[in-house]
């Protein structure tokens, strides 16, 4: 269950400075929430956006690269970018092996 279920308003972290389209704003507002158990977020994604989770995350990653997203909520977007970069780095280390490891 999300920490806040009121999404009737879409408050920007910087009011009056958003040229970000409505769907992208809704995605970022959705990402501000915390989820109490595994699977709750995926169910909420289906209910809120009528999308499979994989497609939602594709859209989220595209939103994170928009300059307007930084203006909409700089702290959230930068945190999500850092988390995405850490996952990408971890995935690369698993696939290509870390520079420290020696495989013989």
Backbone as XML, in Angstrom:
<?xml version="1.0"?>
<chain id="A" units="angstrom">
  <residue number="1" name="UNK">
    <atom name="N" x="0.843" y="-1.177" z="0.000"/>
    <atom name="CA" x="0.000" y="0.000" z="0.000"/>
    <atom name="C" x="0.885" y="1.236" z="0.000"/>
  </residue>
  <residue number="2" name="UNK">
    <atom name="N" x="0.602" y="2.215" z="-0.834"/>
    <atom name="CA" x="1.438" y="3.404" z="-0.897"/>
    <atom name="C" x="1.278" y="4.256" z="0.338"/>
  </residue>
  <residue number="3" name="UNK">
    <atom name="N" x="2.297" y="5.072" z="0.594"/>
    <atom name="CA" x="2.274" y="5.949" z="1.748"/>
    <atom name="C" x="1.211" y="7.020" z="1.582"/>
  </residue>
  <residue number="4" name="UNK">
    <atom name="N" x="0.956" y="7.430" z="0.374"/>
    <atom name="CA" x="-0.038" y="8.468" z="0.113"/>
    <atom name="C" x="-0.876" y="8.052" z="-1.080"/>
  </residue>
  <residue number="5" name="UNK">
    <atom name="N" x="-2.189" y="8.031" z="-0.898"/>
    <atom name="CA" x="-3.026" y="7.598" z="-2.005"/>
    <atom name="C" x="-3.687" y="8.769" z="-2.716"/>
  </residue>
  <residue number="6" name="UNK">
    <atom name="N" x="-3.432" y="10.011" z="-2.290"/>
    <atom name="CA" x="-4.043" y="11.174" z="-2.928"/>
    <atom name="C" x="-3.195" y="11.628" z="-4.098"/>
  </residue>
  <residue number="7" name="UNK">
    <atom name="N" x="-3.698" y="11.298" z="-5.323"/>
    <atom name="CA" x="-2.986" y="11.733" z="-6.518"/>
    <atom name="C" x="-3.861" y="12.669" z="-7.339"/>
  </residue>
  <residue number="8" name="UNK">
    <atom name="N" x="-4.869" y="13.296" z="-6.679"/>
    <atom name="CA" x="-5.745" y="14.184" z="-7.418"/>
    <atom name="C" x="-5.003" y="15.419" z="-7.896"/>
  </residue>
  <residue number="9" name="UNK">
    <atom name="N" x="-4.047" y="15.877" z="-7.119"/>
    <atom name="CA" x="-3.210" y="16.993" z="-7.532"/>
    <atom name="C" x="-1.830" y="16.457" z="-7.854"/>
  </residue>
  <residue number="10" name="UNK">
    <atom name="N" x="-1.160" y="17.105" z="-8.781"/>
    <atom name="CA" x="0.195" y="16.701" z="-9.135"/>
    <atom name="C" x="1.118" y="17.846" z="-8.757"/>
  </residue>
  <residue number="11" name="UNK">
    <atom name="N" x="1.570" y="17.858" z="-7.497"/>
    <atom name="CA" x="2.424" y="18.960" z="-7.065"/>
    <atom name="C" x="3.840" y="18.814" z="-7.595"/>
  </residue>
  <residue number="12" name="UNK">
    <atom name="N" x="4.344" y="19.882" z="-8.117"/>
    <atom name="CA" x="5.729" y="19.918" z="-8.563"/>
    <atom name="C" x="6.594" y="20.328" z="-7.394"/>
  </residue>
  <residue number="13" name="UNK">
    <atom name="N" x="7.810" y="19.822" z="-7.368"/>
    <atom name="CA" x="8.746" y="20.256" z="-6.333"/>
    <atom name="C" x="9.093" y="21.721" z="-6.552"/>
  </residue>
  <residue number="14" name="UNK">
    <atom name="N" x="8.982" y="22.173" z="-7.777"/>
    <atom name="CA" x="9.207" y="23.584" z="-8.104"/>
    <atom name="C" x="7.952" y="24.102" z="-8.798"/>
  </residue>
  <residue number="15" name="UNK">
    <atom name="N" x="6.965" y="24.596" z="-8.017"/>
    <atom name="CA" x="5.673" y="24.994" z="-8.574"/>
    <atom name="C" x="5.796" y="26.017" z="-9.697"/>
  </residue>
  <residue number="16" name="UNK">
    <atom name="N" x="4.950" y="25.849" z="-10.707"/>
    <atom name="CA" x="4.898" y="26.791" z="-11.809"/>
    <atom name="C" x="6.014" y="26.664" z="-12.826"/>
  </residue>
  <residue number="17" name="UNK">
    <atom name="N" x="6.870" y="25.632" z="-12.682"/>
    <atom name="CA" x="8.017" y="25.500" z="-13.587"/>
    <atom name="C" x="7.984" y="24.131" z="-14.260"/>
  </residue>
  <residue number="18" name="UNK">
    <atom name="N" x="6.824" y="23.731" z="-14.776"/>
    <atom name="CA" x="6.789" y="22.409" z="-15.375"/>
    <atom name="C" x="6.197" y="22.427" z="-16.766"/>
  </residue>
  <residue number="19" name="UNK">
    <atom name="N" x="7.028" y="22.083" z="-17.724"/>
    <atom name="CA" x="6.534" y="21.874" z="-19.083"/>
    <atom name="C" x="6.515" y="20.377" z="-19.380"/>
  </residue>
  <residue number="20" name="UNK">
    <atom name="N" x="6.646" y="19.578" z="-18.334"/>
    <atom name="CA" x="6.617" y="18.123" z="-18.454"/>
    <atom name="C" x="5.175" y="17.678" z="-18.725"/>
  </residue>
  <residue number="21" name="UNK">
    <atom name="N" x="4.961" y="16.828" z="-19.730"/>
    <atom name="CA" x="3.597" y="16.354" z="-20.034"/>
    <atom name="C" x="2.957" y="15.649" z="-18.830"/>
  </residue>
  <residue number="22" name="UNK">
    <atom name="N" x="1.653" y="15.638" z="-18.823"/>
    <atom name="CA" x="0.883" y="15.108" z="-17.698"/>
    <atom name="C" x="1.244" y="13.661" z="-17.348"/>
  </residue>
  <residue number="23" name="UNK">
    <atom name="N" x="1.345" y="12.784" z="-18.351"/>
    <atom name="CA" x="1.656" y="11.374" z="-18.059"/>
    <atom name="C" x="3.007" y="11.246" z="-17.382"/>
  </residue>
  <residue number="24" name="UNK">
    <atom name="N" x="3.996" y="12.002" z="-17.839"/>
    <atom name="CA" x="5.320" y="11.955" z="-17.249"/>
    <atom name="C" x="5.301" y="12.516" z="-15.823"/>
  </residue>
  <residue number="25" name="UNK">
    <atom name="N" x="4.496" y="13.549" z="-15.589"/>
    <atom name="CA" x="4.337" y="14.080" z="-14.236"/>
    <atom name="C" x="3.733" y="13.020" z="-13.316"/>
  </residue>
  <residue number="26" name="UNK">
    <atom name="N" x="2.698" y="12.334" z="-13.825"/>
    <atom name="CA" x="2.049" y="11.283" z="-13.029"/>
    <atom name="C" x="3.036" y="10.168" z="-12.681"/>
  </residue>
  <residue number="27" name="UNK">
    <atom name="N" x="3.903" y="9.824" z="-13.613"/>
    <atom name="CA" x="4.902" y="8.782" z="-13.356"/>
    <atom name="C" x="5.831" y="9.216" z="-12.222"/>
  </residue>
  <residue number="28" name="UNK">
    <atom name="N" x="6.303" y="10.451" z="-12.268"/>
    <atom name="CA" x="7.208" y="10.927" z="-11.212"/>
    <atom name="C" x="6.501" y="11.036" z="-9.862"/>
  </residue>
  <residue number="29" name="UNK">
    <atom name="N" x="5.265" y="11.495" z="-9.857"/>
    <atom name="CA" x="4.509" y="11.560" z="-8.601"/>
    <atom name="C" x="4.323" y="10.148" z="-8.051"/>
  </residue>
  <residue number="30" name="UNK">
    <atom name="N" x="4.041" y="9.208" z="-8.926"/>
    <atom name="CA" x="3.888" y="7.803" z="-8.524"/>
    <atom name="C" x="5.173" y="7.286" z="-7.887"/>
  </residue>
  <residue number="31" name="UNK">
    <atom name="N" x="6.318" y="7.669" z="-8.441"/>
    <atom name="CA" x="7.610" y="7.194" z="-7.936"/>
    <atom name="C" x="7.964" y="7.785" z="-6.571"/>
  </residue>
  <residue number="32" name="UNK">
    <atom name="N" x="7.294" y="8.828" z="-6.151"/>
    <atom name="CA" x="7.542" y="9.407" z="-4.823"/>
    <atom name="C" x="7.035" y="8.509" z="-3.705"/>
  </residue>
  <residue number="33" name="UNK">
    <atom name="N" x="6.163" y="7.582" z="-4.029"/>
    <atom name="CA" x="5.533" y="6.739" z="-3.021"/>
    <atom name="C" x="6.440" y="5.591" z="-2.587"/>
  </residue>
  <residue number="34" name="UNK">
    <atom name="N" x="6.159" y="5.082" z="-1.385"/>
    <atom name="CA" x="6.864" y="3.913" z="-0.853"/>
    <atom name="C" x="5.876" y="2.775" z="-0.773"/>
  </residue>
  <residue number="35" name="UNK">
    <atom name="N" x="6.356" y="1.563" z="-0.972"/>
    <atom name="CA" x="5.479" y="0.396" z="-1.036"/>
    <atom name="C" x="5.777" y="-0.527" z="0.122"/>
  </residue>
  <residue number="36" name="UNK">
    <atom name="N" x="4.713" y="-1.049" z="0.751"/>
    <atom name="CA" x="4.873" y="-1.834" z="1.973"/>
    <atom name="C" x="5.304" y="-3.276" z="1.733"/>
  </residue>
  <residue number="37" name="UNK">
    <atom name="N" x="5.001" y="-3.838" z="0.580"/>
    <atom name="CA" x="5.402" y="-5.229" z="0.339"/>
    <atom name="C" x="5.643" y="-5.472" z="-1.144"/>
  </residue>
  <residue number="38" name="UNK">
    <atom name="N" x="6.363" y="-6.527" z="-1.407"/>
    <atom name="CA" x="6.696" y="-6.879" z="-2.795"/>
    <atom name="C" x="5.413" y="-7.153" z="-3.581"/>
  </residue>
  <residue number="39" name="UNK">
    <atom name="N" x="5.379" y="-6.687" z="-4.778"/>
    <atom name="CA" x="4.226" y="-6.911" z="-5.632"/>
    <atom name="C" x="3.187" y="-5.810" z="-5.565"/>
  </residue>
  <residue number="40" name="UNK">
    <atom name="N" x="3.188" y="-5.034" z="-4.492"/>
    <atom name="CA" x="2.203" y="-3.959" z="-4.356"/>
    <atom name="C" x="2.419" y="-2.888" z="-5.423"/>
  </residue>
  <residue number="41" name="UNK">
    <atom name="N" x="3.661" y="-2.570" z="-5.706"/>
    <atom name="CA" x="3.935" y="-1.530" z="-6.692"/>
    <atom name="C" x="3.516" y="-1.988" z="-8.082"/>
  </residue>
  <residue number="42" name="UNK">
    <atom name="N" x="3.799" y="-3.229" z="-8.436"/>
    <atom name="CA" x="3.427" y="-3.738" z="-9.749"/>
    <atom name="C" x="1.915" y="-3.737" z="-9.925"/>
  </residue>
  <residue number="43" name="UNK">
    <atom name="N" x="1.189" y="-4.093" z="-8.870"/>
    <atom name="CA" x="-0.279" y="-4.059" z="-8.941"/>
    <atom name="C" x="-0.769" y="-2.625" z="-9.089"/>
  </residue>
  <residue number="44" name="UNK">
    <atom name="N" x="-0.154" y="-1.708" z="-8.388"/>
    <atom name="CA" x="-0.532" y="-0.299" z="-8.483"/>
    <atom name="C" x="-0.207" y="0.260" z="-9.874"/>
  </residue>
  <residue number="45" name="UNK">
    <atom name="N" x="0.886" y="-0.188" z="-10.462"/>
    <atom name="CA" x="1.235" y="0.239" z="-11.827"/>
    <atom name="C" x="0.137" y="-0.189" z="-12.795"/>
  </residue>
  <residue number="46" name="UNK">
    <atom name="N" x="-0.302" y="-1.436" z="-12.673"/>
    <atom name="CA" x="-1.370" y="-1.923" z="-13.554"/>
    <atom name="C" x="-2.664" y="-1.135" z="-13.339"/>
  </residue>
  <residue number="47" name="UNK">
    <atom name="N" x="-2.984" y="-0.844" z="-12.078"/>
    <atom name="CA" x="-4.223" y="-0.125" z="-11.771"/>
    <atom name="C" x="-4.157" y="1.343" z="-12.202"/>
  </residue>
  <residue number="48" name="UNK">
    <atom name="N" x="-3.047" y="1.991" z="-11.953"/>
    <atom name="CA" x="-2.910" y="3.427" z="-12.220"/>
    <atom name="C" x="-2.678" y="3.745" z="-13.696"/>
  </residue>
  <residue number="49" name="UNK">
    <atom name="N" x="-1.832" y="2.956" z="-14.346"/>
    <atom name="CA" x="-1.422" y="3.289" z="-15.716"/>
    <atom name="C" x="-1.919" y="2.303" z="-16.771"/>
  </residue>
  <residue number="50" name="UNK">
    <atom name="N" x="-2.511" y="1.195" z="-16.346"/>
    <atom name="CA" x="-2.976" y="0.148" z="-17.267"/>
    <atom name="C" x="-1.843" y="-0.319" z="-18.177"/>
  </residue>
  <residue number="51" name="UNK">
    <atom name="N" x="-0.672" y="-0.516" z="-17.566"/>
    <atom name="CA" x="0.512" y="-0.965" z="-18.294"/>
    <atom name="C" x="1.148" y="-2.136" z="-17.558"/>
  </residue>
  <residue number="52" name="UNK">
    <atom name="N" x="1.810" y="-3.017" z="-18.279"/>
    <atom name="CA" x="2.632" y="-4.013" z="-17.588"/>
    <atom name="C" x="3.832" y="-3.303" z="-16.946"/>
  </residue>
  <residue number="53" name="UNK">
    <atom name="N" x="4.346" y="-3.876" z="-15.888"/>
    <atom name="CA" x="5.446" y="-3.250" z="-15.149"/>
    <atom name="C" x="6.654" y="-2.982" z="-16.051"/>
  </residue>
  <residue number="54" name="UNK">
    <atom name="N" x="6.975" y="-3.908" z="-16.944"/>
    <atom name="CA" x="8.143" y="-3.729" z="-17.813"/>
    <atom name="C" x="8.001" y="-2.474" z="-18.672"/>
  </residue>
  <residue number="55" name="UNK">
    <atom name="N" x="6.821" y="-2.261" z="-19.239"/>
    <atom name="CA" x="6.603" y="-1.069" z="-20.066"/>
    <atom name="C" x="6.648" y="0.195" z="-19.224"/>
  </residue>
  <residue number="56" name="UNK">
    <atom name="N" x="6.093" y="0.150" z="-18.017"/>
    <atom name="CA" x="6.136" y="1.302" z="-17.108"/>
    <atom name="C" x="7.590" y="1.701" z="-16.829"/>
  </residue>
  <residue number="57" name="UNK">
    <atom name="N" x="8.434" y="0.707" z="-16.543"/>
    <atom name="CA" x="9.836" y="1.017" z="-16.236"/>
    <atom name="C" x="10.582" y="1.552" z="-17.466"/>
  </residue>
  <residue number="58" name="UNK">
    <atom name="N" x="10.199" y="1.119" z="-18.651"/>
    <atom name="CA" x="10.774" y="1.709" z="-19.863"/>
    <atom name="C" x="10.412" y="3.189" z="-19.956"/>
  </residue>
  <residue number="59" name="UNK">
    <atom name="N" x="9.151" y="3.495" z="-19.701"/>
    <atom name="CA" x="8.707" y="4.893" z="-19.726"/>
    <atom name="C" x="9.405" y="5.711" z="-18.639"/>
  </residue>
  <residue number="60" name="UNK">
    <atom name="N" x="9.510" y="5.140" z="-17.450"/>
    <atom name="CA" x="10.178" y="5.834" z="-16.343"/>
    <atom name="C" x="11.614" y="6.176" z="-16.717"/>
  </residue>
  <residue number="61" name="UNK">
    <atom name="N" x="12.332" y="5.236" z="-17.290"/>
    <atom name="CA" x="13.720" y="5.501" z="-17.668"/>
    <atom name="C" x="13.814" y="6.599" z="-18.720"/>
  </residue>
  <residue number="62" name="UNK">
    <atom name="N" x="12.870" y="6.645" z="-19.631"/>
    <atom name="CA" x="12.857" y="7.724" z="-20.624"/>
    <atom name="C" x="12.569" y="9.067" z="-19.956"/>
  </residue>
  <residue number="63" name="UNK">
    <atom name="N" x="11.660" y="9.082" z="-19.000"/>
    <atom name="CA" x="11.323" y="10.318" z="-18.280"/>
    <atom name="C" x="12.543" y="10.835" z="-17.517"/>
  </residue>
  <residue number="64" name="UNK">
    <atom name="N" x="13.305" y="9.935" z="-16.924"/>
    <atom name="CA" x="14.469" y="10.351" z="-16.129"/>
    <atom name="C" x="15.514" y="11.081" z="-16.966"/>
  </residue>
  <residue number="65" name="UNK">
    <atom name="N" x="15.490" y="10.881" z="-18.278"/>
    <atom name="CA" x="16.458" y="11.541" z="-19.154"/>
    <atom name="C" x="15.966" y="12.886" z="-19.693"/>
  </residue>
  <residue number="66" name="UNK">
    <atom name="N" x="14.739" y="13.267" z="-19.357"/>
    <atom name="CA" x="14.192" y="14.537" z="-19.843"/>
    <atom name="C" x="14.642" y="15.704" z="-18.956"/>
  </residue>
  <residue number="67" name="UNK">
    <atom name="N" x="15.133" y="16.791" z="-19.539"/>
    <atom name="CA" x="15.518" y="17.963" z="-18.740"/>
    <atom name="C" x="14.342" y="18.529" z="-17.943"/>
  </residue>
  <residue number="68" name="UNK">
    <atom name="N" x="13.127" y="18.419" z="-18.487"/>
    <atom name="CA" x="11.947" y="18.912" z="-17.780"/>
    <atom name="C" x="11.681" y="18.132" z="-16.499"/>
  </residue>
  <residue number="69" name="UNK">
    <atom name="N" x="12.086" y="16.871" z="-16.468"/>
    <atom name="CA" x="11.887" y="16.056" z="-15.269"/>
    <atom name="C" x="12.722" y="16.596" z="-14.113"/>
  </residue>
  <residue number="70" name="UNK">
    <atom name="N" x="13.945" y="17.024" z="-14.404"/>
    <atom name="CA" x="14.802" y="17.618" z="-13.366"/>
    <atom name="C" x="14.146" y="18.873" z="-12.801"/>
  </residue>
  <residue number="71" name="UNK">
    <atom name="N" x="13.551" y="19.668" z="-13.670"/>
    <atom name="CA" x="12.871" y="20.878" z="-13.198"/>
    <atom name="C" x="11.645" y="20.538" z="-12.360"/>
  </residue>
  <residue number="72" name="UNK">
    <atom name="N" x="10.967" y="19.458" z="-12.698"/>
    <atom name="CA" x="9.753" y="19.058" z="-11.992"/>
    <atom name="C" x="10.054" y="18.602" z="-10.563"/>
  </residue>
  <residue number="73" name="UNK">
    <atom name="N" x="11.048" y="17.743" z="-10.405"/>
    <atom name="CA" x="11.413" y="17.241" z="-9.067"/>
    <atom name="C" x="12.878" y="16.818" z="-9.074"/>
  </residue>
  <residue number="74" name="UNK">
    <atom name="N" x="13.793" y="17.773" z="-8.859"/>
    <atom name="CA" x="15.227" y="17.484" z="-8.990"/>
    <atom name="C" x="15.745" y="16.392" z="-8.062"/>
  </residue>
  <residue number="75" name="UNK">
    <atom name="N" x="15.330" y="16.400" z="-6.811"/>
    <atom name="CA" x="15.851" y="15.397" z="-5.863"/>
    <atom name="C" x="15.411" y="13.995" z="-6.239"/>
  </residue>
  <residue number="76" name="UNK">
    <atom name="N" x="14.133" y="13.841" z="-6.562"/>
    <atom name="CA" x="13.615" y="12.522" z="-6.936"/>
    <atom name="C" x="14.295" y="12.014" z="-8.193"/>
  </residue>
  <residue number="77" name="UNK">
    <atom name="N" x="14.367" y="12.852" z="-9.232"/>
    <atom name="CA" x="14.937" y="12.418" z="-10.505"/>
    <atom name="C" x="16.403" y="12.038" z="-10.338"/>
  </residue>
  <residue number="78" name="UNK">
    <atom name="N" x="17.158" y="12.831" z="-9.614"/>
    <atom name="CA" x="18.581" y="12.493" z="-9.413"/>
    <atom name="C" x="18.749" y="11.218" z="-8.607"/>
  </residue>
  <residue number="79" name="UNK">
    <atom name="N" x="17.891" y="11.009" z="-7.605"/>
    <atom name="CA" x="17.956" y="9.760" z="-6.820"/>
    <atom name="C" x="17.652" y="8.568" z="-7.719"/>
  </residue>
  <residue number="80" name="UNK">
    <atom name="N" x="16.608" y="8.680" z="-8.533"/>
    <atom name="CA" x="16.254" y="7.575" z="-9.425"/>
    <atom name="C" x="17.335" y="7.335" z="-10.478"/>
  </residue>
  <residue number="81" name="UNK">
    <atom name="N" x="17.970" y="8.403" z="-10.961"/>
    <atom name="CA" x="19.084" y="8.248" z="-11.917"/>
    <atom name="C" x="20.253" y="7.521" z="-11.253"/>
  </residue>
  <residue number="82" name="UNK">
    <atom name="N" x="20.575" y="7.884" z="-10.016"/>
    <atom name="CA" x="21.667" y="7.198" z="-9.299"/>
    <atom name="C" x="21.355" y="5.720" z="-9.111"/>
  </residue>
  <residue number="83" name="UNK">
    <atom name="N" x="20.103" y="5.422" z="-8.746"/>
    <atom name="CA" x="19.709" y="4.020" z="-8.565"/>
    <atom name="C" x="19.802" y="3.256" z="-9.880"/>
  </residue>
  <residue number="84" name="UNK">
    <atom name="N" x="19.365" y="3.885" z="-10.968"/>
    <atom name="CA" x="19.444" y="3.253" z="-12.291"/>
    <atom name="C" x="20.893" y="3.006" z="-12.681"/>
  </residue>
  <residue number="85" name="UNK">
    <atom name="N" x="21.757" y="3.999" z="-12.455"/>
    <atom name="CA" x="23.170" y="3.852" z="-12.797"/>
    <atom name="C" x="23.828" y="2.739" z="-11.973"/>
  </residue>
  <residue number="86" name="UNK">
    <atom name="N" x="23.467" y="2.642" z="-10.702"/>
    <atom name="CA" x="24.032" y="1.581" z="-9.852"/>
    <atom name="C" x="23.594" y="0.203" z="-10.349"/>
  </residue>
  <residue number="87" name="UNK">
    <atom name="N" x="22.326" y="0.072" z="-10.740"/>
    <atom name="CA" x="21.847" y="-1.218" z="-11.276"/>
    <atom name="C" x="22.558" y="-1.569" z="-12.576"/>
  </residue>
  <residue number="88" name="UNK">
    <atom name="N" x="22.753" y="-0.570" z="-13.433"/>
    <atom name="CA" x="23.448" y="-0.801" z="-14.701"/>
    <atom name="C" x="24.878" y="-1.235" z="-14.458"/>
  </residue>
  <residue number="89" name="UNK">
    <atom name="N" x="25.546" y="-0.570" z="-13.516"/>
    <atom name="CA" x="26.926" y="-0.932" z="-13.186"/>
    <atom name="C" x="27.012" y="-2.344" z="-12.628"/>
  </residue>
  <residue number="90" name="UNK">
    <atom name="N" x="26.084" y="-2.687" z="-11.731"/>
    <atom name="CA" x="26.081" y="-4.029" z="-11.139"/>
    <atom name="C" x="25.830" y="-5.086" z="-12.213"/>
  </residue>
  <residue number="91" name="UNK">
    <atom name="N" x="24.927" y="-4.788" z="-13.131"/>
    <atom name="CA" x="24.628" y="-5.735" z="-14.216"/>
    <atom name="C" x="25.850" y="-5.926" z="-15.107"/>
  </residue>
  <residue number="92" name="UNK">
    <atom name="N" x="26.534" y="-4.834" z="-15.417"/>
    <atom name="CA" x="27.739" y="-4.923" z="-16.249"/>
    <atom name="C" x="28.828" y="-5.728" z="-15.561"/>
  </residue>
  <residue number="93" name="UNK">
    <atom name="N" x="28.966" y="-5.535" z="-14.261"/>
    <atom name="CA" x="29.988" y="-6.269" z="-13.514"/>
    <atom name="C" x="29.690" y="-7.770" z="-13.537"/>
  </residue>
  <residue number="94" name="UNK">
    <atom name="N" x="28.410" y="-8.134" z="-13.451"/>
    <atom name="CA" x="28.047" y="-9.554" z="-13.489"/>
    <atom name="C" x="28.291" y="-10.145" z="-14.868"/>
  </residue>
  <residue number="95" name="UNK">
    <atom name="N" x="27.962" y="-9.395" z="-15.903"/>
    <atom name="CA" x="28.065" y="-9.912" z="-17.268"/>
    <atom name="C" x="29.514" y="-9.966" z="-17.731"/>
  </residue>
  <residue number="96" name="UNK">
    <atom name="N" x="30.229" y="-8.880" z="-17.524"/>
    <atom name="CA" x="31.587" y="-8.784" z="-18.042"/>
    <atom name="C" x="32.656" y="-9.123" z="-17.010"/>
  </residue>
  <residue number="97" name="UNK">
    <atom name="N" x="32.262" y="-9.323" z="-15.793"/>
    <atom name="CA" x="33.216" y="-9.590" z="-14.726"/>
    <atom name="C" x="33.845" y="-8.297" z="-14.244"/>
  </residue>
  <residue number="98" name="UNK">
    <atom name="N" x="34.060" y="-8.209" z="-12.966"/>
    <atom name="CA" x="34.647" y="-7.000" z="-12.409"/>
    <atom name="C" x="36.136" y="-6.948" z="-12.757"/>
  </residue>
  <residue number="99" name="UNK">
    <atom name="N" x="36.719" y="-5.755" z="-12.840"/>
    <atom name="CA" x="38.135" y="-5.644" z="-13.187"/>
    <atom name="C" x="39.054" y="-6.313" z="-12.158"/>
  </residue>
  <residue number="100" name="UNK">
    <atom name="N" x="38.579" y="-6.463" z="-10.913"/>
    <atom name="CA" x="39.408" y="-7.060" z="-9.861"/>
    <atom name="C" x="39.436" y="-8.586" z="-9.950"/>
  </residue>
  <residue number="101" name="UNK">
    <atom name="N" x="38.345" y="-9.158" z="-10.498"/>
    <atom name="CA" x="38.253" y="-10.618" z="-10.471"/>
    <atom name="C" x="39.166" y="-11.251" z="-11.522"/>
  </residue>
  <residue number="102" name="UNK">
    <atom name="N" x="39.681" y="-12.398" z="-11.155"/>
    <atom name="CA" x="40.508" y="-13.159" z="-12.104"/>
    <atom name="C" x="39.828" y="-14.492" z="-12.352"/>
  </residue>
  <residue number="103" name="UNK">
    <atom name="N" x="39.537" y="-14.759" z="-13.590"/>
    <atom name="CA" x="38.889" y="-16.015" z="-13.959"/>
    <atom name="C" x="39.938" y="-16.913" z="-14.612"/>
  </residue>
  <residue number="104" name="UNK">
    <atom name="N" x="40.155" y="-18.064" z="-14.019"/>
    <atom name="CA" x="41.141" y="-18.992" z="-14.569"/>
    <atom name="C" x="40.538" y="-20.344" z="-14.778"/>
  </residue>
</chain>
